[in-house]
């Protein structure tokens, strides 16, 4: 967007962009995927019931976070104007 002061990535024109933000996103998604697989593994194979419970709770929390990130709640609102 030219002239608006905001670039295509949403950064103010005078603001310094973080370096490697795309690379960090890839790293973060890899870490989340590894964490998810590890937690699933613990839930399936860990003999300690407390550890299984903690892993299951962490999986549920991660699931909620990802659902809210991927499908943010929609605010349905309609403005009605009455003409004189």
C-alpha positions in Angstrom: 0.0 0.0 0.0 1.8 3.1 -1.1 1.3 6.4 0.6 -0.7 5.0 3.6 2.3 4.7 5.9 1.7 0.9 6.3 3.5 -1.7 4.3 2.0 -4.9 2.9 3.1 -6.7 6.1 1.4 -4.2 8.4 4.5 -2.4 9.7 4.5 1.3 10.1 6.8 3.0 7.5 9.2 4.3 10.1 9.2 1.1 12.2 12.0 -1.4 12.0 10.8 -4.8 10.9 12.0 -7.8 12.9 14.6 -9.7 10.9 13.7 -13.2 9.8 10.1 -13.0 10.9 9.1 -15.5 8.2 11.9 -17.9 9.3 10.8 -17.6 12.9 7.2 -18.6 11.9 8.6 -21.7 10.3 10.7 -22.5 13.4 7.7 -21.9 15.6 5.4 -24.2 13.6 8.1 -26.9 13.7 8.4 -26.5 17.5 4.6 -26.7 17.9 4.5 -29.8 15.7 7.2 -31.5 17.7 5.6 -30.5 21.0 2.2 -31.9 19.8 3.8 -35.2 18.8 5.7 -35.4 22.1 2.6 -34.8 24.1 0.6 -37.4 22.1 3.4 -39.8 22.7 3.4 -39.2 26.5 -0.4 -39.6 26.6 -0.2 -43.0 24.8 2.9 -44.5 26.3 3.7 -42.9 29.7 3.0 -45.3 32.6 2.8 -42.4 35.1 -0.8 -41.3 35.3 0.0 -37.8 36.6 2.3 -37.2 33.6 -0.4 -38.5 31.3 -2.9 -36.1 32.8 -0.6 -33.2 32.5 0.2 -34.1 28.9 -3.5 -34.4 28.1 -4.3 -31.1 29.7 -1.5 -29.4 27.7 -2.8 -31.0 24.5 -6.3 -29.6 25.2 -4.9 -26.2 25.9 -2.8 -26.3 22.7 -5.8 -27.4 20.7 -7.9 -24.4 22.1 -5.1 -22.0 21.3 -4.7 -23.2 17.7 -8.5 -23.2 17.1 -8.8 -19.6 18.3 -5.8 -18.7 16.2 -7.0 -20.4 13.0 -10.7 -19.6 13.5 -11.0 -16.3 15.5 -14.4 -15.6 16.9 -16.4 -13.5 14.5 -18.1 -10.3 15.7 -21.4 -10.1 13.9 -22.7 -6.6 14.1 -25.0 -4.5 11.9 -25.3 -0.7 12.1 -28.9 0.5 11.5 -29.5 4.1 10.7 -33.0 5.6 10.9 -33.5 8.3 8.3 -35.6 11.4 9.3 
